[in-house]
Amino acid sequence: MNRFAAITFAATASLIATSAPIAYAQGRFDNVEITTEEIAPGVAVLFGAGGNIGVSHGEDATVIIDDQFAPLSGKIERAIANLGATPVKYVVNTHWHFDHTGGNEHFGGTGATIFAHDNVRVRMASGGSAGGNETPPAAREALPVVTYAQGMRMHLNGDTINLMYFGGGHTDGDSVVIWEEDNIIHMGDLYFNIPGYPFVDVGSGGSVYNAMETLDIVIAMIDDETQVIPGHGAMSNKAELVAYRAVIGEAVSRIDALRADGMTLEQAIAAAPLGDIDRGEGGFISADAFVTAVWNSEQ
């Protein structure tokens, strides 16, 4: 894991591991550094704590994809200013989780327009549990103002930026964001480029089967030159995304076979079907938790 991935993973995992309200965790962010990687003219990625932030900036406006945790908003603004960009005008949320939408209230309060899938607004407005953390209903300023069922297109900064919903998977509201001319895609948490197993939030309408279908669609759309921004972890590419999808597919096939043999969930966990699939140390969830998520996913 490189430095960017380590910072993002360690800080986010510490928040997911506790049910303490984010407001009480300000001290956790004091030493978080927002680092920047410019991946194309006018396009950058910000790494800090929480989901990776995509940035499009230029003569038209500054757009950010996700905005991490509320206490980091000032640091995020300074990192964007250091790119030579104007203040944020548009925010796109890839899904509703607190480590991707925590800055919404700040940026919405400064006048930015927030975009997301329909289900993101619904879940943010009602609040709920995500990753063991109870998230209260969002403030009015934090809610997406423009929502969509399938997608929409922005024509900004010399690029065509597509917001696209292919059925979700991590939750029921996952969007991918594609810069057409620059051949870049932001995957949100449909792609974890970190050790461990993918977190599928079944309680938020996530399904590993939907996630695999979405990944298949994306893989068919991109090419070997596409730069892939994962929800967590370092920059990636098509080959690594294909390998990620293959590991998920193999794991799901094994779990499905145990179900077909008539096992219960408890028996399937005890059988340790993922024991020889090496995903590295750490991660957001354990192998047993991933087996459970697959078992409980709607097909």
Backbone torsions as a table, in degrees:
resi	resn	phi	psi	omega
1	MET	NA	131.6	179.6
2	ASN	-84.0	179.9	-173.4
3	ARG	-60.0	-44.5	-179.7
4	PHE	-59.0	-46.8	-178.0
5	ALA	-65.1	-38.9	-178.5
6	ALA	-64.2	-42.2	179.1
7	ILE	-62.5	-48.4	-177.8
8	THR	-63.1	-47.0	-176.1
9	PHE	-65.8	-47.3	-174.6
10	ALA	-64.0	-43.6	-177.7
11	ALA	-70.5	-41.4	-178.7
12	THR	-69.6	-42.2	-179.0
13	ALA	-60.9	-35.9	-179.6
14	SER	-66.3	-31.5	178.3
15	LEU	-77.3	-40.7	-179.1
16	ILE	-66.8	-28.9	-176.3
17	ALA	-73.5	-10.2	-178.6
18	THR	-125.1	152.3	176.8
19	SER	-96.8	10.2	178.8
20	ALA	-64.0	138.3	178.6
21	PRO	-58.4	145.9	-178.0
22	ILE	-60.1	-33.9	-178.7
23	ALA	-58.5	-30.0	-178.9
24	TYR	-85.5	-1.7	-174.2
25	ALA	-105.3	18.4	-177.3
26	GLN	-51.2	-43.2	-177.1
27	GLY	-60.3	-25.2	179.8
28	ARG	-65.1	-21.1	-173.3
29	PHE	-102.7	-3.6	-175.0
30	ASP	-58.4	-36.7	-175.9
31	ASN	-100.8	7.4	178.2
32	VAL	-72.8	130.3	177.5
33	GLU	-105.0	129.9	173.9
34	ILE	-88.5	114.3	179.6
35	THR	-106.3	155.9	-172.0
36	THR	-124.6	136.9	172.4
37	GLU	-127.6	114.1	177.4
38	GLU	-84.0	122.7	-173.0
39	ILE	-111.0	-9.7	175.4
40	ALA	-166.5	161.7	176.2
41	PRO	-57.0	119.7	179.2
42	GLY	81.2	6.6	178.8
43	VAL	-131.6	132.0	-178.6
44	ALA	-144.1	166.2	174.0
45	VAL	-124.4	134.8	175.9
46	LEU	-106.6	129.8	177.6
47	PHE	-113.0	137.2	177.8
48	GLY	-159.1	-107.5	172.9
49	ALA	-127.1	131.8	-175.1
50	GLY	97.8	-164.4	-175.0
51	GLY	-67.1	145.7	177.1
52	ASN	-62.1	139.7	-177.5
53	ILE	-104.1	121.4	170.7
54	GLY	-87.2	144.4	-179.6
55	VAL	-131.1	128.3	168.6
56	SER	-115.2	126.1	-179.8
57	HIS	-141.6	152.8	-178.5
58	GLY	170.9	-155.5	-172.7
59	GLU	-70.8	-20.4	-175.9
60	ASP	-88.7	-50.4	-175.2
61	ALA	-175.9	167.2	172.9
62	THR	-105.9	126.0	178.7
63	VAL	-116.8	134.9	172.2
64	ILE	-119.1	144.2	176.6
65	ILE	-104.7	107.2	-175.8
66	ASP	71.3	161.6	-173.5
67	ASP	-148.1	24.4	170.2
68	GLN	55.1	-137.0	-174.8
69	PHE	-101.3	148.4	-177.7
70	ALA	-52.6	-44.4	-177.3
71	PRO	-64.4	-11.8	-178.5
72	LEU	-94.9	0.2	-172.6
73	SER	-57.9	-42.0	179.3
74	GLY	-63.9	-42.6	178.3
75	LYS	-65.1	-38.1	178.0
76	ILE	-64.2	-43.3	178.0
77	GLU	-60.0	-42.4	-179.9
78	ARG	-66.1	-38.9	178.1
79	ALA	-63.9	-38.6	178.2
80	ILE	-67.4	-42.0	177.8
81	ALA	-62.0	-35.5	179.5
82	ASN	-68.1	-16.9	173.9
83	LEU	-78.3	-8.9	-173.9
84	GLY	85.0	16.1	-176.0
85	ALA	-90.6	156.1	173.7
86	THR	-76.4	165.5	177.6
87	PRO	-56.5	153.6	-175.6
88	VAL	-62.0	127.5	178.1
89	LYS	-105.9	-32.0	-178.4
90	TYR	-132.7	140.5	175.0
91	VAL	-122.9	133.6	173.3
92	VAL	-114.7	128.1	175.3
93	ASN	-99.8	124.8	177.8
94	THR	-73.4	-26.2	174.2
95	HIS	-167.8	-174.8	-166.3
96	TRP	-92.2	-9.5	-171.9
97	HIS	-59.4	146.6	-171.7
98	PHE	-61.1	-26.7	-179.3
99	ASP	-83.4	2.0	175.4
100	HIS	-119.9	-16.3	-175.5
101	THR	-123.1	5.7	-175.0
102	GLY	-61.4	-27.9	179.3
103	GLY	-85.8	-2.2	-177.3
104	ASN	-55.1	-45.1	-176.2
105	GLU	-61.3	-40.6	179.0
106	HIS	-65.2	-53.3	-175.5
107	PHE	-69.4	-36.3	173.9
108	GLY	-62.8	-37.3	179.1
109	GLY	-68.5	-24.8	178.1
110	THR	-89.3	2.6	174.6
111	GLY	107.6	1.0	178.7
112	ALA	-71.2	146.6	175.1
113	THR	-94.4	131.3	-174.9
114	ILE	-105.2	132.1	-179.0
115	PHE	-117.1	144.9	176.2
116	ALA	-171.0	168.9	173.0
117	HIS	-64.3	154.1	-178.9
118	ASP	-50.5	-43.9	-175.2
119	ASN	-67.9	-23.5	178.0
120	VAL	-65.2	-46.8	178.5
121	ARG	-62.2	-42.8	-179.5
122	VAL	-59.6	-47.1	-176.9
123	ARG	-72.0	-36.9	177.1
124	MET	-66.6	-37.9	-178.5
125	ALA	-67.9	-32.4	-177.7
126	SER	-94.6	-21.4	-175.3
127	GLY	73.6	177.5	179.7
128	GLY	157.9	-169.5	-177.3
129	SER	-99.1	136.8	176.4
130	ALA	-146.2	120.3	179.0
131	GLY	61.6	30.8	-179.1
132	GLY	80.5	3.2	-179.6
133	ASN	-110.2	124.3	177.3
134	GLU	-78.8	119.5	-179.1
135	THR	-103.8	122.1	-179.7
136	PRO	-72.1	164.5	175.1
137	PRO	-55.9	140.7	-176.0
138	ALA	-74.2	151.0	173.0
139	ALA	-65.4	157.2	-178.0
140	ARG	-56.6	-40.1	-177.8
141	GLU	-66.3	-21.2	-176.8
142	ALA	-87.2	-13.6	-173.9
143	LEU	-77.5	141.3	172.5
144	PRO	-56.5	136.3	-179.5
145	VAL	-94.4	-35.6	178.4
146	VAL	-113.1	120.3	179.2
147	THR	-125.0	163.2	-174.6
148	TYR	-148.4	157.5	178.8
149	ALA	-90.9	-39.5	-176.3
150	GLN	-120.5	-31.9	179.2
151	GLY	158.0	177.4	175.6
152	MET	-159.6	172.3	-173.0
153	ARG	-131.2	136.3	175.0
154	MET	-112.9	138.8	175.7
155	HIS	-114.1	95.5	-172.1
156	LEU	-144.4	146.0	170.8
157	ASN	55.3	35.9	177.3
158	GLY	74.7	15.5	-178.6
159	ASP	-136.2	162.7	173.4
160	THR	-108.0	116.3	-174.7
161	ILE	-109.1	113.4	-176.7
162	ASN	-100.4	128.1	172.6
163	LEU	-101.8	118.7	-168.4
164	MET	-132.8	133.7	178.2
165	TYR	-113.9	122.3	-177.5
166	PHE	-114.7	16.9	179.2
167	GLY	113.7	1.1	176.3
168	GLY	69.9	-152.2	-179.3
169	GLY	149.8	-53.7	173.2
170	HIS	-68.6	-42.6	169.7
171	THR	-137.0	-168.4	176.2
172	ASP	-95.8	14.0	-178.2
173	GLY	-136.7	26.4	-175.1
174	ASP	-75.8	127.0	170.9
175	SER	-107.5	148.6	164.9
176	VAL	-107.9	150.8	-177.1
177	VAL	-122.1	124.3	-175.1
178	ILE	-119.8	125.2	169.2
179	TRP	-90.0	107.0	-172.9
180	GLU	-62.7	-55.2	-173.8
181	GLU	-69.7	-32.9	-178.5
182	ASP	-89.6	-6.9	175.7
183	ASN	58.4	54.5	179.9
184	ILE	-128.8	142.8	175.9
185	ILE	-134.1	135.0	173.1
186	HIS	-102.5	121.3	-172.9
187	MET	-93.3	-10.3	-170.9
188	GLY	56.5	-153.4	-176.1
189	ASP	-85.4	16.4	165.9
190	LEU	-71.2	-13.1	-179.7
191	TYR	-140.3	113.2	174.1
192	PHE	-102.4	108.7	178.9
193	ASN	-95.0	55.6	-179.6
194	ILE	-139.3	167.2	176.8
195	PRO	-62.7	162.9	175.7
196	GLY	91.6	-175.3	-174.8
197	TYR	-95.4	152.9	179.9
198	PRO	-63.2	142.2	173.9
199	PHE	-89.3	114.0	175.4
200	VAL	-108.8	115.8	-175.4
201	ASP	-87.7	83.5	-177.6
202	VAL	-61.2	-34.3	179.1
203	GLY	-65.1	-20.3	176.9
204	SER	-105.0	27.4	177.0
205	GLY	81.7	10.4	178.0
206	GLY	-73.1	154.5	178.1
207	SER	-152.3	128.0	179.6
208	VAL	-64.3	-28.4	178.5
209	TYR	-69.8	-41.7	174.9
210	ASN	-64.8	-38.1	179.0
211	ALA	-61.3	-43.0	179.5
212	MET	-64.0	-39.8	178.4
213	GLU	-64.2	-41.9	178.2
214	THR	-63.7	-44.1	178.2
215	LEU	-60.8	-39.9	179.0
216	ASP	-61.9	-41.9	178.9
217	ILE	-63.0	-46.7	-179.0
218	VAL	-62.4	-45.9	-178.6
219	ILE	-59.3	-37.2	178.6
220	ALA	-70.2	-22.5	-176.4
221	MET	-87.4	-28.6	-171.9
222	ILE	-98.7	173.4	179.5
223	ASP	-130.9	-176.1	-173.9
224	ASP	-67.8	-15.3	179.7
225	GLU	-96.0	-5.4	-178.1
226	THR	-65.9	132.2	172.6
227	GLN	-89.4	126.3	-173.6
228	VAL	-110.5	120.7	175.4
229	ILE	-95.6	114.3	177.0
230	PRO	-81.1	166.0	175.3
231	GLY	-65.4	-35.7	178.2
232	HIS	-141.3	139.8	178.1
233	GLY	105.5	-178.9	-174.3
234	ALA	-73.8	162.5	174.7
235	MET	-52.4	150.1	-173.4
236	SER	-140.2	-167.3	-176.8
237	ASN	-151.7	-179.8	-176.0
238	LYS	-63.2	-43.4	-176.6
239	ALA	-59.2	-41.8	179.5
240	GLU	-69.9	-35.5	177.4
241	LEU	-66.8	-39.9	177.4
242	VAL	-62.2	-42.1	178.9
243	ALA	-64.6	-39.2	177.6
244	TYR	-61.2	-46.3	179.2
245	ARG	-62.5	-37.6	-178.8
246	ALA	-65.6	-40.5	178.7
247	VAL	-63.4	-44.0	178.5
248	ILE	-61.4	-44.5	-179.4
249	GLY	-60.7	-42.3	178.9
250	GLU	-64.8	-43.6	179.7
251	ALA	-62.0	-44.3	-178.9
252	VAL	-66.2	-38.6	178.7
253	SER	-59.9	-41.6	179.8
254	ARG	-66.4	-42.1	-179.4
255	ILE	-68.2	-40.7	177.8
256	ASP	-61.3	-36.6	180.0
257	ALA	-65.0	-38.6	178.1
258	LEU	-66.2	-39.5	177.4
259	ARG	-63.5	-43.1	-179.8
260	ALA	-64.1	-26.4	177.2
261	ASP	-79.0	-1.5	176.7
262	GLY	91.3	10.5	178.8
263	MET	-69.8	154.2	168.1
264	THR	-84.4	168.9	176.6
265	LEU	-58.8	-43.2	-179.0
266	GLU	-61.5	-40.4	178.2
267	GLN	-68.1	-37.9	179.1
268	ALA	-64.8	-41.7	177.4
269	ILE	-62.8	-43.7	-179.7
270	ALA	-63.4	-28.2	180.0
271	ALA	-73.5	-11.6	178.1
272	ALA	48.2	59.4	-175.3
273	PRO	-66.8	-16.4	-177.3
274	LEU	-103.5	12.1	-172.5
275	GLY	-56.7	-32.4	-177.8
276	ASP	-102.5	9.8	174.6
277	ILE	-94.6	107.0	-173.9
278	ASP	-87.2	107.1	176.5
279	ARG	-105.1	11.9	178.8
280	GLY	82.9	172.3	-179.7
281	GLU	-82.4	144.9	176.2
282	GLY	92.3	-152.4	-176.8
283	GLY	104.4	167.3	-178.2
284	PHE	-75.6	-32.6	-177.4
285	ILE	-136.2	159.4	179.6
286	SER	-84.4	170.2	175.1
287	ALA	-60.0	-40.9	179.7
288	ASP	-62.7	-39.0	179.2
289	ALA	-67.4	-35.0	177.9
290	PHE	-69.2	-41.1	175.5
291	VAL	-56.5	-44.3	179.5
292	THR	-61.8	-43.2	-179.1
293	ALA	-64.3	-41.4	177.3
294	VAL	-62.9	-44.9	-178.3
295	TRP	-59.4	-38.1	-175.3
296	ASN	-92.2	-1.6	179.7
297	SER	-74.5	139.5	175.3
298	GLU	-76.6	141.0	179.3
299	GLN	-102.1	NA	NA
